[in-house]
């Protein structure tokens, strides 16, 4: 995720959540937090250049590729534990497996950072999300009472253990298979740390 993505990210956030993150929060997560790993899933559409384009000096040429954000996610990496802080898909792109791919991409990122577990919270009423998480090995570990401020709903805390080689291999295989099925290019899960992240943030 980059600053240029935030207009689209915050639009999806406002649609997806009753209490969305502020623009400043996203800016902090991208630029300042030593623990954050933020990702977007983009659809790239290239538009053909007009005939007169070749006469425009290259330094003035702008990108003719449209970058549409289909979904996004965030993860905090603290003391060997990766916590998925947010994940959402644009309403027009739901039901197509993009949320699953985002989840798997963040799990793989956690593996490359040598995390021993991935955790998250989910509403107790959100059966669809719970089923997705369980499909990929997450287990309910506790209930957090009155976790959601908008309606006082409880949350399940769910955890995926990835400290064993076989669990890591299974997660990697699921991610690669999902990418191949959808023809996606991954520039996130094994990318270098952003410059502002320190060893303490790993």
Number of C-alpha atoms within 10 A of each C-alpha: 20 12 12 8 16 17 11 17 25 17 12 20 22 13 14 15 11 12 12 14 14 12 14 9 12 20 14 13 19 22 15 14 17 22 22 24 26 21 22 23 22 17 14 11 11 11 10 9 10 7 7 7 11 10 8 10 8 9 6 7 11 8 10 11 12 12 15 15 21 21 25 26 22 22 24 23 23 15 12 17 20 29 24 22 15 15 20 22 26 19 12 8 13 13 10 11 12 21 23 20 21 24 21 23 26 26 28 25 21 28 23 14 17 16 22 17 20 24 21 19 21 20 17 15 12 11 11 8 15 19 12 14 21 14 11 17 16 20 17 17 11 12 16 15 11 12 16 15 10 10 9 10 14 18 20 21 18 21 22 22 16 23 15 10 8 10 15 19 14 13 20 18 14 17 22 16 13 19 17 10 9 12 9 14 10 12 10 18 20 15 10 9 15 12 9 12 17 12 8 10 17 20
